[in-house]
Amino acid sequence: MTKTSPHVGSSLDAFLQDEGIYEESEGQAIKEVIAWQLAEAMKERSLSKARMATLLKTSRSQVDRLLDPERDVTLSTLQRAAALVGRKLQVQLV
């Protein structure tokens, strides 16, 4: 007799909730998407990290941190960066 997994047929969200890591995983995914979107918008506008740092009045290493989803970044920094690439950051409580 084979043992079946209790997660077979369940959704990824249900699995992550069962494992107690849903919120952490969702937060990480959001950070990765925002970092990717900023990097893509910078490419579209031909903005280098050095130029972005100048416009943000910060260092290039700060821009590297901004684009690193493993790092925590303030909302105000994300808003400023988004504005520089012609985008708007939206945050919602749901």
Backbone as numpy.savetxt, mean C-alpha at the origin, in Angstrom:
# Nx Ny Nz CAx CAy CAz Cx Cy Cz
-8.65 -43.74 4.96 -9.50 -42.56 4.96 -8.61 -41.32 4.96
-8.90 -40.39 4.06 -8.11 -39.17 3.99 -8.75 -38.08 4.83
-7.90 -37.30 5.40 -8.38 -36.20 6.24 -8.61 -34.99 5.33
-9.77 -34.38 5.43 -10.06 -33.21 4.60 -9.82 -31.94 5.40
-9.42 -30.94 4.67 -9.16 -29.64 5.29 -10.48 -28.93 5.58
-10.59 -28.25 6.72 -11.83 -27.50 7.00 -11.95 -26.26 6.12
-10.87 -25.91 5.40 -10.88 -24.70 4.58 -11.21 -24.97 3.11
-11.33 -26.23 2.72 -11.64 -26.55 1.33 -12.98 -25.95 0.97
-13.00 -25.19 -0.09 -14.23 -24.57 -0.55 -14.53 -23.23 0.09
-13.76 -22.83 1.09 -14.02 -21.53 1.71 -13.29 -20.44 0.95
-13.67 -19.23 1.21 -13.02 -18.10 0.54 -11.71 -17.76 1.24
-10.87 -17.02 0.55 -9.61 -16.57 1.15 -9.90 -15.71 2.37
-10.89 -14.83 2.27 -11.26 -13.99 3.41 -11.64 -14.85 4.62
-12.44 -15.88 4.40 -12.86 -16.76 5.49 -11.66 -17.47 6.10
-10.75 -17.93 5.25 -9.55 -18.60 5.73 -8.72 -17.66 6.60
-8.49 -16.43 6.11 -7.68 -15.46 6.86 -8.36 -15.11 8.18
-9.67 -15.00 8.17 -10.41 -14.73 9.41 -10.26 -15.88 10.39
-10.38 -17.11 9.89 -10.22 -18.28 10.75 -8.83 -18.34 11.37
-7.83 -17.88 10.62 -6.45 -17.90 11.09 -6.13 -16.68 11.98
-7.06 -15.73 12.03 -6.88 -14.54 12.86 -5.93 -13.51 12.27
-5.76 -13.54 10.95 -4.83 -12.60 10.30 -5.48 -11.78 9.19
-6.80 -11.75 9.19 -7.50 -11.03 8.13 -7.14 -9.54 8.10
-7.27 -8.86 9.24 -7.03 -7.42 9.29 -5.58 -7.08 8.92
-4.65 -7.88 9.45 -3.24 -7.65 9.15 -2.97 -7.84 7.65
-3.54 -8.88 7.07 -3.35 -9.15 5.64 -3.98 -8.08 4.78
-5.16 -7.64 5.18 -5.85 -6.59 4.42 -5.06 -5.29 4.48
-4.55 -4.94 5.65 -3.75 -3.73 5.80 -2.50 -3.77 4.94
-1.83 -4.92 4.91 -0.62 -5.07 4.10 -0.96 -4.95 2.62
-2.06 -5.56 2.20 -2.47 -5.49 0.80 -2.76 -4.05 0.39
-3.41 -3.29 1.25 -3.72 -1.89 0.95 -2.43 -1.10 0.79
-1.48 -1.30 1.70 -0.21 -0.59 1.62 0.53 -0.93 0.32
0.48 -2.20 -0.09 1.15 -2.61 -1.32 0.50 -1.96 -2.54
-0.82 -1.89 -2.56 -1.52 -1.27 -3.69 -1.20 0.22 -3.77
-1.22 0.91 -2.64 -0.93 2.34 -2.63 0.50 2.60 -3.09
1.45 1.83 -2.60 2.85 2.00 -3.02 2.99 1.76 -4.52
2.33 0.73 -5.02 2.38 0.42 -6.46 1.75 1.55 -7.28
0.58 2.04 -6.82 -0.09 3.12 -7.55 0.76 4.39 -7.58
1.41 4.71 -6.47 2.29 5.89 -6.45 3.45 5.71 -7.41
4.07 4.54 -7.38 5.20 4.27 -8.28 4.77 4.36 -9.74
3.61 3.82 -10.07 3.10 3.88 -11.44 2.80 5.33 -11.85
2.19 6.09 -10.96 1.89 7.50 -11.25 3.18 8.30 -11.44
4.19 7.98 -10.65 5.48 8.65 -10.82 6.06 8.32 -12.20
5.96 7.08 -12.64 6.45 6.69 -13.98 5.69 7.45 -15.06
4.36 7.51 -14.92 3.53 8.21 -15.91 3.94 9.66 -16.07
4.35 10.27 -14.97 4.75 11.68 -14.98 6.26 11.85 -15.12
6.96 10.76 -15.33 8.42 10.77 -15.48 9.10 11.43 -14.29
8.59 11.13 -13.09 9.17 11.67 -11.86 10.12 10.65 -11.26
11.37 11.01 -11.13 12.32 10.13 -10.46 12.12 10.24 -8.96
12.71 9.32 -8.23 12.63 9.38 -6.77 13.31 10.64 -6.26
14.41 11.01 -6.90 15.13 12.22 -6.48 14.26 13.47 -6.70
13.58 13.54 -7.83 12.72 14.69 -8.11 11.53 14.71 -7.16
10.97 13.54 -6.91 9.84 13.44 -5.98 10.28 13.91 -4.59
11.48 13.54 -4.18 12.00 13.97 -2.88 12.12 15.48 -2.82
12.60 16.08 -3.89 12.72 17.54 -3.94 11.35 18.19 -3.81
10.38 17.68 -4.56 9.03 18.25 -4.51 8.37 18.07 -3.15
8.67 16.96 -2.48 8.12 16.70 -1.15 8.94 17.39 -0.05
10.05 18.02 -0.46 10.97 18.67 0.48 11.47 17.67 1.53
11.95 16.55 1.02 12.46 15.49 1.88 13.63 14.81 1.18
14.11 13.74 1.75 15.24 13.02 1.17 14.77 11.88 0.26
15.68 11.40 -0.58 15.35 10.29 -1.45 15.08 9.04 -0.62
15.78 8.87 0.49 15.54 7.70 1.33 14.12 7.74 1.92
13.59 8.94 2.17 12.20 9.06 2.63 11.24 8.61 1.53
11.55 8.93 0.29 10.71 8.49 -0.83 10.79 6.97 -0.96
11.98 6.41 -0.75 12.10 4.94 -0.76 11.19 4.33 0.30
11.15 4.93 1.47 10.28 4.43 2.55 8.80 4.59 2.16
8.49 5.69 1.51 7.12 5.94 1.06 6.65 4.85 0.10
7.56 4.37 -0.74 7.23 3.36 -1.74 7.44 1.94 -1.25
7.80 1.78 0.01 8.02 0.47 0.60 6.81 0.09 1.45
6.02 -0.89 0.98 4.80 -1.25 1.73 5.08 -1.88 3.09
6.31 -2.21 3.37 6.65 -2.76 4.69 6.81 -1.66 5.73
6.89 -0.42 5.28 7.10 0.71 6.19 5.78 1.42 6.47
5.69 2.04 7.62 4.52 2.84 7.96 4.75 4.27 7.51
3.75 4.84 6.89 3.82 6.20 6.37 2.59 6.95 6.85
2.75 8.22 7.17 1.61 9.00 7.65 0.65 9.31 6.51
-0.59 9.53 6.87 -1.59 9.89 5.86 -1.26 11.21 5.20
-0.74 12.16 5.97 -0.42 13.46 5.38 0.68 13.33 4.33
1.65 12.46 4.56 2.70 12.23 3.56 2.12 11.59 2.32
1.24 10.61 2.50 0.60 9.97 1.35 -0.25 10.96 0.56
-0.95 11.85 1.27 -1.77 12.86 0.60 -0.90 13.81 -0.23
0.20 14.26 0.35 1.11 15.16 -0.38 1.69 14.47 -1.61
2.12 13.23 -1.45 2.69 12.48 -2.57 1.64 12.26 -3.66
0.44 11.90 -3.26 -0.64 11.68 -4.22 -0.93 12.96 -5.01
-0.97 14.08 -4.33 -1.23 15.36 -5.00 -0.15 15.68 -6.02
1.09 15.37 -5.70 2.20 15.65 -6.62 2.13 14.84 -7.90
1.48 13.69 -7.85 1.35 12.87 -9.06 -0.05 12.98 -9.67
-0.80 14.01 -9.22 -2.12 14.27 -9.80 -3.21 13.34 -9.31
-3.01 12.76 -8.17 -4.00 11.84 -7.61 -4.51 12.37 -6.28
-5.53 11.71 -5.75 -6.11 12.07 -4.46 -6.22 10.81 -3.62
-5.80 10.90 -2.37 -5.91 9.77 -1.45 -7.27 9.81 -0.79
-7.99 8.68 -0.80 -9.27 8.60 -0.12 -9.18 7.52 0.96
-9.63 7.88 2.14 -9.67 6.94 3.26 -11.10 6.89 3.75
-11.60 5.67 3.97 -12.99 5.51 4.43 -13.04 4.59 5.62
-13.97 4.88 6.50 -14.33 3.94 7.56 -15.56 3.19 7.08
-15.49 1.89 7.08 -16.65 1.10 6.61 -17.07 0.12 7.67
